[in-house]
Amino acid sequence: MKDIFDVAGMPTTGGARAFAHTRPTADAAAVARIRAAGAIVLGKTVTTEFAYRDPAPTRNPWNHGHTPGGSSAGSAAAVAARMAPLALGSQTVGSVLRPAAYCGVVGFKGAHGLVPVGGVIPLAWSLDHVGVLTRSVADAALAMSVLAARDLEPWALSAPRLALAPELLARATPEVAAHVEAVADAFARAGATVSKVDLPPSFHELSAAGLTVLEAEAAAYHQRWFAGHADEYSPEMRSLVQAGLGLPATAYVAANRQRLAFRDDVMPLLSAHDALLGPTAPAPAPSGLGSTGDGSLCAPWSNAGVPAITLPSGLSSSGLPHAIQLVQAAGASGRLLGVAAWCERVLGFTQAPRV
Protein backbone atom coordinates (compact mmCIF):
# COMPACT_ATOMS: atom_id res chain seq x y z
CA MET A 1 0.00 0.00 0.00
CA LYS A 2 1.34 3.41 -0.99
CA ASP A 3 2.08 5.25 2.22
CA ILE A 4 -0.75 7.74 1.83
CA PHE A 5 -3.34 4.97 2.38
CA ASP A 6 -4.43 4.36 5.97
CA VAL A 7 -3.88 0.76 7.09
CA ALA A 8 -5.09 -0.01 10.60
CA GLY A 9 -2.15 -0.55 12.93
CA MET A 10 0.46 0.78 10.51
CA PRO A 11 1.81 4.33 10.47
CA THR A 12 0.81 6.63 7.62
CA THR A 13 3.67 9.03 6.91
CA GLY A 14 2.77 10.49 3.51
CA GLY A 15 6.50 10.50 2.81
CA ALA A 16 6.67 13.61 4.99
CA ARG A 17 8.30 14.61 8.26
CA ALA A 18 6.98 13.66 11.68
CA PHE A 19 4.38 16.46 11.97
CA ALA A 20 2.21 14.66 9.38
CA HIS A 21 2.55 11.12 10.71
CA THR A 22 -0.50 9.28 12.04
CA ARG A 23 -1.26 5.78 13.26
CA PRO A 24 -4.79 5.06 12.05
CA THR A 25 -7.10 2.58 13.73
CA ALA A 26 -9.20 2.01 10.58
CA ASP A 27 -8.39 1.07 7.00
CA ALA A 28 -8.88 3.42 4.08
CA ALA A 29 -11.98 2.42 2.12
CA ALA A 30 -9.88 0.93 -0.70
CA VAL A 31 -7.74 -1.04 1.74
CA ALA A 32 -10.83 -2.36 3.54
CA ARG A 33 -12.37 -3.55 0.27
CA ILE A 34 -9.31 -5.38 -0.91
CA ARG A 35 -8.66 -6.95 2.49
CA ALA A 36 -12.26 -8.15 2.63
CA ALA A 37 -11.63 -9.96 -0.65
CA GLY A 38 -8.71 -11.85 0.91
CA ALA A 39 -5.72 -9.65 0.16
CA ILE A 40 -2.79 -9.82 2.57
CA VAL A 41 -1.19 -6.43 3.20
CA LEU A 42 2.58 -6.93 3.18
CA GLY A 43 3.36 -3.36 4.15
CA LYS A 44 3.71 0.22 2.98
CA THR A 45 5.54 1.41 -0.12
CA VAL A 46 7.50 4.64 -0.40
CA THR A 47 5.68 7.70 -1.71
CA THR A 48 7.11 11.05 -2.64
CA GLU A 49 6.24 13.71 -0.07
CA PHE A 50 2.45 14.11 0.01
CA ALA A 51 2.33 12.38 -3.42
CA TYR A 52 3.89 15.34 -5.22
CA ARG A 53 7.18 15.90 -7.08
CA ASP A 54 9.93 15.95 -4.44
CA PRO A 55 11.89 12.77 -5.26
CA ALA A 56 11.87 9.71 -3.02
CA PRO A 57 14.94 7.48 -2.41
CA THR A 58 13.43 4.50 -4.28
CA ARG A 59 15.46 3.33 -7.31
CA ASN A 60 14.35 1.78 -10.59
CA PRO A 61 14.73 -2.03 -10.54
CA TRP A 62 15.79 -2.00 -14.21
CA ASN A 63 18.72 0.32 -13.51
CA HIS A 64 19.44 1.63 -10.04
CA GLY A 65 20.87 4.82 -11.50
CA HIS A 66 17.43 5.86 -12.78
CA THR A 67 14.24 7.07 -11.10
CA PRO A 68 11.26 4.73 -10.76
CA GLY A 69 9.02 7.76 -11.25
CA GLY A 70 6.56 9.11 -8.77
CA SER A 71 4.66 9.64 -6.76
CA SER A 72 3.83 5.91 -6.44
CA ALA A 73 7.55 5.17 -6.59
CA GLY A 74 7.69 2.28 -4.16
CA SER A 75 4.53 0.67 -5.51
CA ALA A 76 5.91 0.51 -9.05
CA ALA A 77 9.34 -0.69 -7.95
CA ALA A 78 7.89 -3.38 -5.67
CA VAL A 79 5.74 -4.89 -8.43
CA ALA A 80 8.53 -4.67 -11.02
CA ALA A 81 11.02 -6.30 -8.63
CA ARG A 82 8.56 -9.16 -7.97
CA MET A 83 8.23 -8.27 -4.30
CA ALA A 84 4.43 -8.31 -4.68
CA PRO A 85 1.93 -9.05 -7.47
CA LEU A 86 -0.20 -5.99 -6.70
CA ALA A 87 0.32 -2.56 -5.21
CA LEU A 88 -2.08 0.30 -4.67
CA GLY A 89 -1.15 3.79 -5.77
CA SER A 90 -2.76 7.13 -6.42
CA GLN A 91 -2.75 9.46 -9.42
CA THR A 92 -3.42 13.19 -9.41
CA VAL A 93 -1.28 14.00 -12.45
CA GLY A 94 0.67 10.91 -13.53
CA SER A 95 1.52 9.14 -10.30
CA VAL A 96 0.32 5.62 -11.19
CA LEU A 97 0.87 5.38 -14.93
CA ARG A 98 4.23 7.13 -15.17
CA PRO A 99 6.05 5.01 -12.54
CA ALA A 100 4.40 1.89 -13.97
CA ALA A 101 5.76 2.85 -17.40
CA TYR A 102 9.24 3.56 -16.07
CA CYS A 103 9.32 0.24 -14.21
CA GLY A 104 7.84 -1.94 -16.96
CA VAL A 105 4.56 -2.94 -15.28
CA VAL A 106 0.85 -2.35 -15.84
CA GLY A 107 -0.68 0.73 -14.24
CA PHE A 108 -4.42 1.41 -14.32
CA LYS A 109 -6.69 4.12 -12.97
CA GLY A 110 -10.41 4.17 -13.56
CA ALA A 111 -12.65 7.20 -13.93
CA HIS A 112 -12.54 9.80 -11.20
CA GLY A 113 -14.60 8.58 -8.24
CA LEU A 114 -14.68 4.93 -9.35
CA VAL A 115 -12.76 3.94 -6.21
CA PRO A 116 -13.43 5.79 -2.94
CA VAL A 117 -10.56 7.92 -1.65
CA GLY A 118 -11.63 8.00 2.00
CA GLY A 119 -8.64 7.40 4.26
CA VAL A 120 -6.15 8.46 1.57
CA ILE A 121 -4.14 11.66 2.08
CA PRO A 122 -5.44 13.98 -0.64
CA LEU A 123 -3.39 16.09 -3.01
CA ALA A 124 -6.26 17.61 -5.03
CA TRP A 125 -9.76 16.24 -4.48
CA SER A 126 -10.96 17.01 -8.02
CA LEU A 127 -8.06 15.10 -9.56
CA ASP A 128 -7.14 12.31 -7.12
CA HIS A 129 -7.66 8.73 -8.33
CA VAL A 130 -6.92 5.41 -6.64
CA GLY A 131 -5.12 3.10 -9.06
CA VAL A 132 -3.38 -0.26 -9.19
CA LEU A 133 0.03 -1.48 -10.34
CA THR A 134 0.23 -5.10 -11.48
CA ARG A 135 2.10 -7.37 -13.88
CA SER A 136 -0.88 -8.13 -16.15
CA VAL A 137 -4.10 -6.61 -17.40
CA ALA A 138 -6.06 -9.53 -15.91
CA ASP A 139 -4.65 -8.75 -12.45
CA ALA A 140 -5.47 -5.06 -12.88
CA ALA A 141 -9.06 -5.88 -13.88
CA LEU A 142 -9.50 -8.24 -10.92
CA ALA A 143 -8.07 -5.81 -8.39
CA MET A 144 -9.97 -2.84 -9.74
CA SER A 145 -13.24 -4.78 -9.73
CA VAL A 146 -12.75 -5.39 -6.02
CA LEU A 147 -11.78 -1.78 -5.33
CA ALA A 148 -14.70 -0.38 -7.33
CA ALA A 149 -17.19 -2.94 -5.96
CA ARG A 150 -18.43 -3.66 -9.49
CA ASP A 151 -17.61 -6.04 -12.32
CA LEU A 152 -14.98 -4.58 -14.64
CA GLU A 153 -14.62 -7.68 -16.80
CA PRO A 154 -12.58 -6.80 -19.91
CA TRP A 155 -14.62 -6.74 -23.09
CA ALA A 156 -13.88 -9.44 -25.65
CA LEU A 157 -12.50 -7.59 -28.71
CA SER A 158 -11.09 -9.08 -31.89
CA ALA A 159 -10.39 -5.93 -33.92
CA PRO A 160 -10.25 -2.81 -31.75
CA ARG A 161 -10.61 0.67 -33.19
CA LEU A 162 -7.69 2.78 -32.00
CA ALA A 163 -7.15 6.52 -32.29
CA LEU A 164 -3.68 8.04 -32.58
CA ALA A 165 -3.17 11.77 -31.92
CA PRO A 166 -0.05 13.28 -33.57
CA GLU A 167 -0.17 16.06 -30.94
CA LEU A 168 0.72 13.52 -28.26
CA LEU A 169 3.52 11.94 -30.29
CA ALA A 170 5.00 15.41 -30.90
CA ARG A 171 5.48 15.79 -27.14
CA ALA A 172 7.66 12.67 -26.93
CA THR A 173 11.28 12.09 -27.86
CA PRO A 174 11.90 10.85 -31.42
CA GLU A 175 12.71 7.37 -30.08
CA VAL A 176 9.48 7.13 -28.08
CA ALA A 177 7.36 8.57 -30.90
CA ALA A 178 8.87 6.08 -33.37
CA HIS A 179 8.26 3.24 -30.92
CA VAL A 180 4.58 4.14 -30.47
CA GLU A 181 4.12 4.38 -34.24
CA ALA A 182 5.78 0.97 -34.66
CA VAL A 183 3.45 -0.45 -32.01
CA ALA A 184 0.46 1.07 -33.82
CA ASP A 185 1.62 -0.60 -37.05
CA ALA A 186 1.92 -3.93 -35.23
CA PHE A 187 -1.61 -3.54 -33.90
CA ALA A 188 -2.86 -2.75 -37.41
CA ARG A 189 -1.21 -5.89 -38.77
CA ALA A 190 -2.92 -7.86 -36.01
CA GLY A 191 -6.33 -6.57 -37.12
CA ALA A 192 -6.85 -3.25 -35.34
CA THR A 193 -8.05 -0.14 -37.12
CA VAL A 194 -5.77 2.81 -36.35
CA SER A 195 -7.02 6.31 -37.20
CA LYS A 196 -5.24 9.66 -36.83
CA VAL A 197 -7.29 12.14 -34.81
CA ASP A 198 -7.03 15.75 -33.64
CA LEU A 199 -7.58 16.60 -30.00
CA PRO A 200 -10.10 19.39 -29.30
CA PRO A 201 -8.79 22.98 -29.09
CA SER A 202 -9.46 23.03 -25.35
CA PHE A 203 -6.57 20.59 -24.97
CA HIS A 204 -4.12 23.48 -25.34
CA GLU A 205 -5.50 25.28 -22.27
CA LEU A 206 -5.58 22.19 -20.12
CA SER A 207 -2.09 22.09 -18.63
CA ALA A 208 -2.26 25.53 -17.06
CA ALA A 209 -5.82 24.97 -15.86
CA GLY A 210 -4.97 21.64 -14.25
CA LEU A 211 -2.01 23.15 -12.41
CA THR A 212 -4.17 25.94 -11.01
CA VAL A 213 -6.73 23.42 -9.72
CA LEU A 214 -3.92 21.37 -8.18
CA GLU A 215 -2.35 24.40 -6.49
CA ALA A 216 -5.63 25.66 -5.04
CA GLU A 217 -6.83 22.31 -3.72
CA ALA A 218 -3.44 21.30 -2.30
CA ALA A 219 -3.29 24.61 -0.46
CA ALA A 220 -6.81 24.14 0.89
CA TYR A 221 -5.83 20.82 2.46
CA HIS A 222 -2.36 21.77 3.70
CA GLN A 223 -3.05 25.21 5.13
CA ARG A 224 -3.85 23.66 8.52
CA TRP A 225 -0.29 22.30 8.75
CA PHE A 226 1.52 24.86 6.65
CA ALA A 227 1.20 27.77 9.09
CA GLY A 228 3.30 25.94 11.67
CA HIS A 229 5.42 23.62 9.55
CA ALA A 230 6.20 25.39 6.26
CA ASP A 231 9.94 24.95 6.80
CA GLU A 232 9.47 21.18 7.15
CA TYR A 233 7.97 20.82 3.67
CA SER A 234 10.28 19.84 0.82
CA PRO A 235 10.89 22.48 -1.87
CA GLU A 236 8.43 21.36 -4.57
CA MET A 237 5.59 20.75 -2.15
CA ARG A 238 6.25 24.03 -0.33
CA SER A 239 6.15 25.94 -3.62
CA LEU A 240 2.90 24.23 -4.60
CA VAL A 241 1.15 25.20 -1.37
CA GLN A 242 2.50 28.76 -1.45
CA ALA A 243 1.25 29.22 -5.00
CA GLY A 244 -2.18 27.91 -4.08
CA LEU A 245 -2.49 30.12 -1.02
CA GLY A 246 -1.97 33.14 -3.25
CA LEU A 247 -4.60 32.25 -5.84
CA PRO A 248 -7.89 34.17 -6.00
CA ALA A 249 -11.08 32.12 -5.99
CA THR A 250 -11.92 33.43 -9.45
CA ALA A 251 -8.75 31.85 -10.89
CA TYR A 252 -9.66 28.50 -9.36
CA VAL A 253 -13.21 28.61 -10.72
CA ALA A 254 -12.04 29.62 -14.19
CA ALA A 255 -9.45 26.82 -14.23
CA ASN A 256 -12.00 24.23 -13.20
CA ARG A 257 -14.34 25.41 -15.96
CA GLN A 258 -11.52 25.04 -18.52
CA ARG A 259 -10.71 21.57 -17.20
CA LEU A 260 -14.31 20.43 -17.42
CA ALA A 261 -14.69 21.95 -20.88
CA PHE A 262 -11.90 19.70 -22.12
CA ARG A 263 -13.55 16.71 -20.46
CA ASP A 264 -16.79 17.42 -22.28
CA ASP A 265 -15.02 18.15 -25.58
CA VAL A 266 -12.90 15.00 -25.62
CA MET A 267 -15.55 12.51 -24.51
CA PRO A 268 -17.13 12.01 -27.96
CA LEU A 269 -13.72 11.38 -29.52
CA LEU A 270 -12.91 8.77 -26.89
CA SER A 271 -16.32 7.09 -27.13
CA ALA A 272 -16.03 6.82 -30.92
CA HIS A 273 -12.97 4.55 -30.57
CA ASP A 274 -12.12 1.62 -28.38
CA ALA A 275 -9.09 3.52 -27.06
CA LEU A 276 -6.85 6.47 -27.70
CA LEU A 277 -3.28 5.20 -28.10
CA GLY A 278 -0.24 7.26 -27.20
CA PRO A 279 2.97 7.36 -25.17
CA THR A 280 2.70 7.22 -21.39
CA ALA A 281 5.72 9.47 -20.88
CA PRO A 282 7.83 11.54 -23.26
CA ALA A 283 10.90 9.38 -22.59
CA PRO A 284 11.97 6.34 -20.57
CA ALA A 285 12.95 6.80 -16.92
CA PRO A 286 15.39 9.70 -16.55
CA SER A 287 18.86 9.18 -15.13
CA GLY A 288 19.45 10.03 -11.50
CA LEU A 289 17.14 10.45 -8.53
CA GLY A 290 16.78 14.22 -8.69
CA SER A 291 13.45 14.09 -10.53
CA THR A 292 10.43 11.82 -10.79
CA GLY A 293 10.15 12.47 -14.53
CA ASP A 294 7.61 14.09 -16.81
CA GLY A 295 3.91 13.45 -16.18
CA SER A 296 2.57 15.75 -18.89
CA LEU A 297 1.21 12.95 -21.09
CA CYS A 298 -0.73 11.42 -18.20
CA ALA A 299 -2.05 14.73 -16.86
CA PRO A 300 -4.80 15.32 -19.47
CA TRP A 301 -6.60 12.12 -18.51
CA SER A 302 -6.31 12.82 -14.79
CA ASN A 303 -7.70 16.30 -15.44
CA ALA A 304 -10.56 14.84 -17.48
CA GLY A 305 -11.19 12.09 -14.92
CA VAL A 306 -11.31 9.33 -17.54
CA PRO A 307 -9.88 5.79 -17.30
CA ALA A 308 -6.33 5.22 -18.51
CA ILE A 309 -3.93 2.28 -18.53
CA THR A 310 -0.24 1.85 -19.34
CA LEU A 311 1.32 -1.33 -20.72
CA PRO A 312 5.00 -2.22 -21.05
CA SER A 313 5.67 -2.42 -24.78
CA GLY A 314 9.38 -3.07 -25.29
CA LEU A 315 12.83 -1.95 -24.27
CA SER A 316 14.51 1.30 -25.24
CA SER A 317 18.04 1.68 -26.60
CA SER A 318 19.15 2.23 -22.99
CA GLY A 319 17.60 -1.05 -21.84
CA LEU A 320 14.84 0.68 -19.89
CA PRO A 321 11.16 -0.10 -20.54
CA HIS A 322 9.06 1.57 -23.20
CA ALA A 323 5.32 1.90 -22.55
CA ILE A 324 2.09 2.79 -24.29
CA GLN A 325 -0.94 4.51 -22.80
CA LEU A 326 -4.55 3.70 -23.67
CA VAL A 327 -7.41 6.02 -22.74
CA GLN A 328 -11.20 5.67 -22.89
CA ALA A 329 -14.26 7.69 -21.91
CA ALA A 330 -15.66 7.76 -18.39
CA GLY A 331 -17.87 4.80 -17.61
CA ALA A 332 -16.07 2.51 -20.05
CA SER A 333 -13.39 0.86 -17.91
CA GLY A 334 -14.40 -2.64 -19.07
CA ARG A 335 -14.07 -1.57 -22.69
CA LEU A 336 -10.63 -0.09 -22.00
CA LEU A 337 -9.47 -3.20 -20.16
CA GLY A 338 -10.63 -5.32 -23.11
CA VAL A 339 -8.52 -3.25 -25.51
CA ALA A 340 -5.59 -3.44 -23.11
CA ALA A 341 -5.86 -7.24 -22.89
CA TRP A 342 -5.89 -7.45 -26.69
CA CYS A 343 -2.87 -5.14 -26.95
CA GLU A 344 -1.05 -7.06 -24.22
CA ARG A 345 -1.39 -10.30 -26.21
CA VAL A 346 -0.08 -8.67 -29.38
CA LEU A 347 2.84 -7.02 -27.59
CA GLY A 348 3.89 -10.21 -25.82
CA PHE A 349 6.15 -8.31 -23.40
CA THR A 350 7.71 -10.77 -20.93
CA GLN A 351 10.98 -9.15 -19.87
CA ALA A 352 11.70 -8.48 -16.22
CA PRO A 353 14.43 -6.53 -14.44
CA ARG A 354 17.43 -8.36 -13.03
CA VAL A 355 17.29 -7.43 -9.39
C-alpha positions in Angstrom: 0.0 0.0 0.0 1.3 3.4 -1.0 2.1 5.3 2.2 -0.7 7.7 1.8 -3.3 5.0 2.4 -4.4 4.4 6.0 -3.9 0.8 7.1 -5.1 0.0 10.6 -2.2 -0.5 12.9 0.5 0.8 10.5 1.8 4.3 10.5 0.8 6.6 7.6 3.7 9.0 6.9 2.8 10.5 3.5 6.5 10.5 2.8 6.7 13.6 5.0 8.3 14.6 8.3 7.0 13.7 11.7 4.4 16.5 12.0 2.2 14.7 9.4 2.6 11.1 10.7 -0.5 9.3 12.0 -1.3 5.8 13.3 -4.8 5.1 12.0 -7.1 2.6 13.7 -9.2 2.0 10.6 -8.4 1.1 7.0 -8.9 3.4 4.1 -12.0 2.4 2.1 -9.9 0.9 -0.7 -7.7 -1.0 1.7 -10.8 -2.4 3.5 -12.4 -3.5 0.3 -9.3 -5.4 -0.9 -8.7 -6.9 2.5 -12.3 -8.1 2.6 -11.6 -10.0 -0.7 -8.7 -11.8 0.9 -5.7 -9.7 0.2 -2.8 -9.8 2.6 -1.2 -6.4 3.2 2.6 -6.9 3.2 3.4 -3.4 4.2 3.7 0.2 3.0 5.5 1.4 -0.1 7.5 4.6 -0.4 5.7 7.7 -1.7 7.1 11.0 -2.6 6.2 13.7 -0.1 2.5 14.1 0.0 2.3 12.4 -3.4 3.9 15.3 -5.2 7.2 15.9 -7.1 9.9 15.9 -4.4 11.9 12.8 -5.3 11.9 9.7 -3.0 14.9 7.5 -2.4 13.4 4.5 -4.3 15.5 3.3 -7.3 14.4 1.8 -10.6 14.7 -2.0 -10.5 15.8 -2.0 -14.2 18.7 0.3 -13.5 19.4 1.6 -10.0 20.9 4.8 -11.5 17.4 5.9 -12.8 14.2 7.1 -11.1 11.3 4.7 -10.8 9.0 7.8 -11.2 6.6 9.1 -8.8 4.7 9.6 -6.8 3.8 5.9 -6.4 7.6 5.2 -6.6 7.7 2.3 -4.2 4.5 0.7 -5.5 5.9 0.5 -9.1 9.3 -0.7 -8.0 7.9 -3.4 -5.7 5.7 -4.9 -8.4 8.5 -4.7 -11.0 11.0 -6.3 -8.6 8.6 -9.2 -8.0 8.2 -8.3 -4.3 4.4 -8.3 -4.7 1.9 -9.1 -7.5 -0.2 -6.0 -6.7 0.3 -2.6 -5.2 -2.1 0.3 -4.7 -1.1 3.8 -5.8 -2.8 7.1 -6.4 -2.7 9.5 -9.4 -3.4 13.2 -9.4 -1.3 14.0 -12.4 0.7 10.9 -13.5 1.5 9.1 -10.3 0.3 5.6 -11.2 0.9 5.4 -14.9 4.2 7.1 -15.2 6.0 5.0 -12.5 4.4 1.9 -14.0 5.8 2.9 -17.4 9.2 3.6 -16.1 9.3 0.2 -14.2 7.8 -1.9 -17.0 4.6 -2.9 -15.3 0.8 -2.4 -15.8 -0.7 0.7 -14.2 -4.4 1.4 -14.3 -6.7 4.1 -13.0 -10.4 4.2 -13.6 -12.7 7.2 -13.9 -12.5 9.8 -11.2 -14.6 8.6 -8.2 -14.7 4.9 -9.3 -12.8 3.9 -6.2 -13.4 5.8 -2.9 -10.6 7.9 -1.6 -11.6 8.0 2.0 -8.6 7.4 4.3 -6.1 8.5 1.6 -4.1 11.7 2.1 -5.4 14.0 -0.6 -3.4 16.1 -3.0 -6.3 17.6 -5.0 -9.8 16.2 -4.5 -11.0 17.0 -8.0 -8.1 15.1 -9.6 -7.1 12.3 -7.1 -7.7 8.7 -8.3 -6.9 5.4 -6.6 -5.1 3.1 -9.1 -3.4 -0.3 -9.2 0.0 -1.5 -10.3 0.2 -5.1 -11.5 2.1 -7.4 -13.9 -0.9 -8.1 -16.1 -4.1 -6.6 -17.4 -6.1 -9.5 -15.9 -4.7 -8.7 -12.5 -5.5 -5.1 -12.9 -9.1 -5.9 -13.9 -9.5 -8.2 -10.9 -8.1 -5.8 -8.4 -10.0 -2.8 -9.7 -13.2 -4.8 -9.7 -12.8 -5.4 -6.0 -11.8 -1.8 -5.3 -14.7 -0.4 -7.3 -17.2 -2.9 -6.0 -18.4 -3.7 -9.5 -17.6 -6.0 -12.3 -15.0 -4.6 -14.6 -14.6 -7.7 -16.8 -12.6 -6.8 -19.9 -14.6 -6.7 -23.1 -13.9 -9.4 -25.7 -12.5 -7.6 -28.7 -11.1 -9.1 -31.9 -10.4 -5.9 -33.9 -10.2 -2.8 -31.8 -10.6 0.7 -33.2 -7.7 2.8 -32.0 -7.2 6.5 -32.3 -3.7 8.0 -32.6 -3.2 11.8 -31.9 -0.1 13.3 -33.6 -0.2 16.1 -30.9 0.7 13.5 -28.3 3.5 11.9 -30.3 5.0 15.4 -30.9 5.5 15.8 -27.1 7.7 12.7 -26.9 11.3 12.1 -27.9 11.9 10.9 -31.4 12.7 7.4 -30.1 9.5 7.1 -28.1 7.4 8.6 -30.9 8.9 6.1 -33.4 8.3 3.2 -30.9 4.6 4.1 -30.5 4.1 4.4 -34.2 5.8 1.0 -34.7 3.5 -0.5 -32.0 0.5 1.1 -33.8 1.6 -0.6 -37.1 1.9 -3.9 -35.2 -1.6 -3.5 -33.9 -2.9 -2.7 -37.4 -1.2 -5.9 -38.8 -2.9 -7.9 -36.0 -6.3 -6.6 -37.1 -6.8 -3.3 -35.3 -8.0 -0.1 -37.1 -5.8 2.8 -36.4 -7.0 6.3 -37.2 -5.2 9.7 -36.8 -7.3 12.1 -34.8 -7.0 15.8 -33.6 -7.6 16.6 -30.0 -10.1 19.4 -29.3 -8.8 23.0 -29.1 -9.5 23.0 -25.3 -6.6 20.6 -25.0 -4.1 23.5 -25.3 -5.5 25.3 -22.3 -5.6 22.2 -20.1 -2.1 22.1 -18.6 -2.3 25.5 -17.1 -5.8 25.0 -15.9 -5.0 21.6 -14.3 -2.0 23.2 -12.4 -4.2 25.9 -11.0 -6.7 23.4 -9.7 -3.9 21.4 -8.2 -2.3 24.4 -6.5 -5.6 25.7 -5.0 -6.8 22.3 -3.7 -3.4 21.3 -2.3 -3.3 24.6 -0.5 -6.8 24.1 0.9 -5.8 20.8 2.5 -2.4 21.8 3.7 -3.0 25.2 5.1 -3.8 23.7 8.5 -0.3 22.3 8.8 1.5 24.9 6.7 1.2 27.8 9.1 3.3 25.9 11.7 5.4 23.6 9.6 6.2 25.4 6.3 9.9 24.9 6.8 9.5 21.2 7.1 8.0 20.8 3.7 10.3 19.8 0.8 10.9 22.5 -1.9 8.4 21.4 -4.6 5.6 20.7 -2.1 6.3 24.0 -0.3 6.1 25.9 -3.6 2.9 24.2 -4.6 1.2 25.2 -1.4 2.5 28.8 -1.4 1.3 29.2 -5.0 -2.2 27.9 -4.1 -2.5 30.1 -1.0 -2.0 33.1 -3.3 -4.6 32.2 -5.8 -7.9 34.2 -6.0 -11.1 32.1 -6.0 -11.9 33.4 -9.5 -8.7 31.9 -10.9 -9.7 28.5 -9.4 -13.2 28.6 -10.7 -12.0 29.6 -14.2 -9.5 26.8 -14.2 -12.0 24.2 -13.2 -14.3 25.4 -16.0 -11.5 25.0 -18.5 -10.7 21.6 -17.2 -14.3 20.4 -17.4 -14.7 22.0 -20.9 -11.9 19.7 -22.1 -13.5 16.7 -20.5 -16.8 17.4 -22.3 -15.0 18.1 -25.6 -12.9 15.0 -25.6 -15.5 12.5 -24.5 -17.1 12.0 -28.0 -13.7 11.4 -29.5 -12.9 8.8 -26.9 -16.3 7.1 -27.1 -16.0 6.8 -30.9 -13.0 4.6 -30.6 -12.1 1.6 -28.4 -9.1 3.5 -27.1 -6.8 6.5 -27.7 -3.3 5.2 -28.1 -0.2 7.3 -27.2 3.0 7.4 -25.2 2.7 7.2 -21.4 5.7 9.5 -20.9 7.8 11.5 -23.3 10.9 9.4 -22.6 12.0 6.3 -20.6 12.9 6.8 -16.9 15.4 9.7 -16.5 18.9 9.2 -15.1 19.4 10.0 -11.5 17.1 10.4 -8.5 16.8 14.2 -8.7 13.5 14.1 -10.5 10.4 11.8 -10.8 10.1 12.5 -14.5 7.6 14.1 -16.8 3.9 13.4 -16.2 2.6 15.8 -18.9 1.2 12.9 -21.1 -0.7 11.4 -18.2 -2.1 14.7 -16.9 -4.8 15.3 -19.5 -6.6 12.1 -18.5 -6.3 12.8 -14.8 -7.7 16.3 -15.4 -10.6 14.8 -17.5 -11.2 12.1 -14.9 -11.3 9.3 -17.5 -9.9 5.8 -17.3 -6.3 5.2 -18.5 -3.9 2.3 -18.5 -0.2 1.9 -19.3 1.3 -1.3 -20.7 5.0 -2.2 -21.1 5.7 -2.4 -24.8 9.4 -3.1 -25.3 12.8 -1.9 -24.3 14.5 1.3 -25.2 18.0 1.7 -26.6 19.1 2.2 -23.0 17.6 -1.1 -21.8 14.8 0.7 -19.9 11.2 -0.1 -20.5 9.1 1.6 -23.2 5.3 1.9 -22.5 2.1 2.8 -24.3 -0.9 4.5 -22.8 -4.6 3.7 -23.7 -7.4 6.0 -22.7 -11.2 5.7 -22.9 -14.3 7.7 -21.9 -15.7 7.8 -18.4 -17.9 4.8 -17.6 -16.1 2.5 -20.0 -13.4 0.9 -17.9 -14.4 -2.6 -19.1 -14.1 -1.6 -22.7 -10.6 -0.1 -22.0 -9.5 -3.2 -20.2 -10.6 -5.3 -23.1 -8.5 -3.3 -25.5 -5.6 -3.4 -23.1 -5.9 -7.2 -22.9 -5.9 -7.5 -26.7 -2.9 -5.1 -27.0 -1.0 -7.1 -24.2 -1.4 -10.3 -26.2 -0.1 -8.7 -29.4 2.8 -7.0 -27.6 3.9 -10.2 -25.8 6.2 -8.3 -23.4 7.7 -10.8 -20.9 11.0 -9.1 -19.9 11.7 -8.5 -16.2 14.4 -6.5 -14.4 17.4 -8.4 -13.0 17.3 -7.4 -9.4 
